[in-house]
Amino acid sequence: MAYDTELADRIREYLVKFPELNIEEKEMFSGLTFMVNDKMCVCVSDENLMCRFDPDLQEEIAEKNGFEPMIMKGKELKGYGYVDPVGFRSKTDFEYWVNLCLEFNQKAKASKKKSNKRKL
């Protein structure tokens, strides 16, 4: 999986400031996903951030520099988007995006765990 390892390190260095969070890294979505308290929070996809945020903020966030909505099966997926490096180059912008994801993570629902048990 090809993703920006320097960006992943940048996220790690920022998240370590929050020792109360349970952070796990998983390779998925062709990149590296940072799970916070068992919920997808923020990802590194190629050289971009993939953010999970409050869907009610979609219109406001759409105006931010470097933001692109996530499109799946031809439809915009509210509450998810990509931010290219121009949008998080500065420390302030980077922290804005990660904090946005962390804020939503507190109220986001965790996906259901898949059972490895087979039905007979």
Contacts in CASP RR format, 6 or more apart in sequence:
PFRMAT RR
TARGET T0000
AUTHOR 0000-0000-0000
METHOD contacts of the structure
MODEL  1
MAYDTELADRIREYLVKFPELNIEEKEMFSGLTFMVNDKMCVCVSDENLM
CRFDPDLQEEIAEKNGFEPMIMKGKELKGYGYVDPVGFRSKTDFEYWVNL
CLEFNQKAKASKKKSNKRKL
1 27 0 8 1.000
1 30 0 8 1.000
1 31 0 8 1.000
1 32 0 8 1.000
2 30 0 8 1.000
2 31 0 8 1.000
2 46 0 8 1.000
3 30 0 8 1.000
3 31 0 8 1.000
3 32 0 8 1.000
3 44 0 8 1.000
3 45 0 8 1.000
3 46 0 8 1.000
3 47 0 8 1.000
4 44 0 8 1.000
4 46 0 8 1.000
4 47 0 8 1.000
7 44 0 8 1.000
7 47 0 8 1.000
7 49 0 8 1.000
8 25 0 8 1.000
8 32 0 8 1.000
8 44 0 8 1.000
10 94 0 8 1.000
11 34 0 8 1.000
11 42 0 8 1.000
11 44 0 8 1.000
11 98 0 8 1.000
14 94 0 8 1.000
14 95 0 8 1.000
14 98 0 8 1.000
15 21 0 8 1.000
15 23 0 8 1.000
15 34 0 8 1.000
15 36 0 8 1.000
15 98 0 8 1.000
18 102 0 8 1.000
21 36 0 8 1.000
21 37 0 8 1.000
21 102 0 8 1.000
22 36 0 8 1.000
22 37 0 8 1.000
22 38 0 8 1.000
23 34 0 8 1.000
23 35 0 8 1.000
23 36 0 8 1.000
24 34 0 8 1.000
24 35 0 8 1.000
24 38 0 8 1.000
25 32 0 8 1.000
25 33 0 8 1.000
25 34 0 8 1.000
25 35 0 8 1.000
26 32 0 8 1.000
26 33 0 8 1.000
26 35 0 8 1.000
27 33 0 8 1.000
28 43 0 8 1.000
29 43 0 8 1.000
29 45 0 8 1.000
29 50 0 8 1.000
30 45 0 8 1.000
30 46 0 8 1.000
31 43 0 8 1.000
31 44 0 8 1.000
31 45 0 8 1.000
31 46 0 8 1.000
32 43 0 8 1.000
32 44 0 8 1.000
33 40 0 8 1.000
33 41 0 8 1.000
33 42 0 8 1.000
33 43 0 8 1.000
34 41 0 8 1.000
34 42 0 8 1.000
34 43 0 8 1.000
35 41 0 8 1.000
36 102 0 8 1.000
36 105 0 8 1.000
37 105 0 8 1.000
37 110 0 8 1.000
38 110 0 8 1.000
39 105 0 8 1.000
39 108 0 8 1.000
39 109 0 8 1.000
39 110 0 8 1.000
39 111 0 8 1.000
40 52 0 8 1.000
40 111 0 8 1.000
41 52 0 8 1.000
41 101 0 8 1.000
41 102 0 8 1.000
41 105 0 8 1.000
42 49 0 8 1.000
42 50 0 8 1.000
42 51 0 8 1.000
42 52 0 8 1.000
42 97 0 8 1.000
42 98 0 8 1.000
42 101 0 8 1.000
43 49 0 8 1.000
43 50 0 8 1.000
43 51 0 8 1.000
44 50 0 8 1.000
45 82 0 8 1.000
47 84 0 8 1.000
47 85 0 8 1.000
48 82 0 8 1.000
48 83 0 8 1.000
48 84 0 8 1.000
48 85 0 8 1.000
49 82 0 8 1.000
49 83 0 8 1.000
49 88 0 8 1.000
49 97 0 8 1.000
49 98 0 8 1.000
50 70 0 8 1.000
50 80 0 8 1.000
50 81 0 8 1.000
50 82 0 8 1.000
50 83 0 8 1.000
51 80 0 8 1.000
51 81 0 8 1.000
51 82 0 8 1.000
51 83 0 8 1.000
51 97 0 8 1.000
51 100 0 8 1.000
51 101 0 8 1.000
52 79 0 8 1.000
52 80 0 8 1.000
52 101 0 8 1.000
52 104 0 8 1.000
52 105 0 8 1.000
52 108 0 8 1.000
53 61 0 8 1.000
53 79 0 8 1.000
53 80 0 8 1.000
53 81 0 8 1.000
53 100 0 8 1.000
53 101 0 8 1.000
53 103 0 8 1.000
53 104 0 8 1.000
54 79 0 8 1.000
54 103 0 8 1.000
54 104 0 8 1.000
54 107 0 8 1.000
55 78 0 8 1.000
55 79 0 8 1.000
57 79 0 8 1.000
57 100 0 8 1.000
58 69 0 8 1.000
58 78 0 8 1.000
58 79 0 8 1.000
61 67 0 8 1.000
61 100 0 8 1.000
62 69 0 8 1.000
64 83 0 8 1.000
64 87 0 8 1.000
65 86 0 8 1.000
65 87 0 8 1.000
65 93 0 8 1.000
66 83 0 8 1.000
66 84 0 8 1.000
66 86 0 8 1.000
66 87 0 8 1.000
67 81 0 8 1.000
67 82 0 8 1.000
67 83 0 8 1.000
67 87 0 8 1.000
68 81 0 8 1.000
68 82 0 8 1.000
68 83 0 8 1.000
68 84 0 8 1.000
69 76 0 8 1.000
69 77 0 8 1.000
69 80 0 8 1.000
69 81 0 8 1.000
69 82 0 8 1.000
70 76 0 8 1.000
70 77 0 8 1.000
70 79 0 8 1.000
70 80 0 8 1.000
70 81 0 8 1.000
70 82 0 8 1.000
71 77 0 8 1.000
79 104 0 8 1.000
83 97 0 8 1.000
87 93 0 8 1.000
87 97 0 8 1.000
88 94 0 8 1.000
88 96 0 8 1.000
88 97 0 8 1.000
END
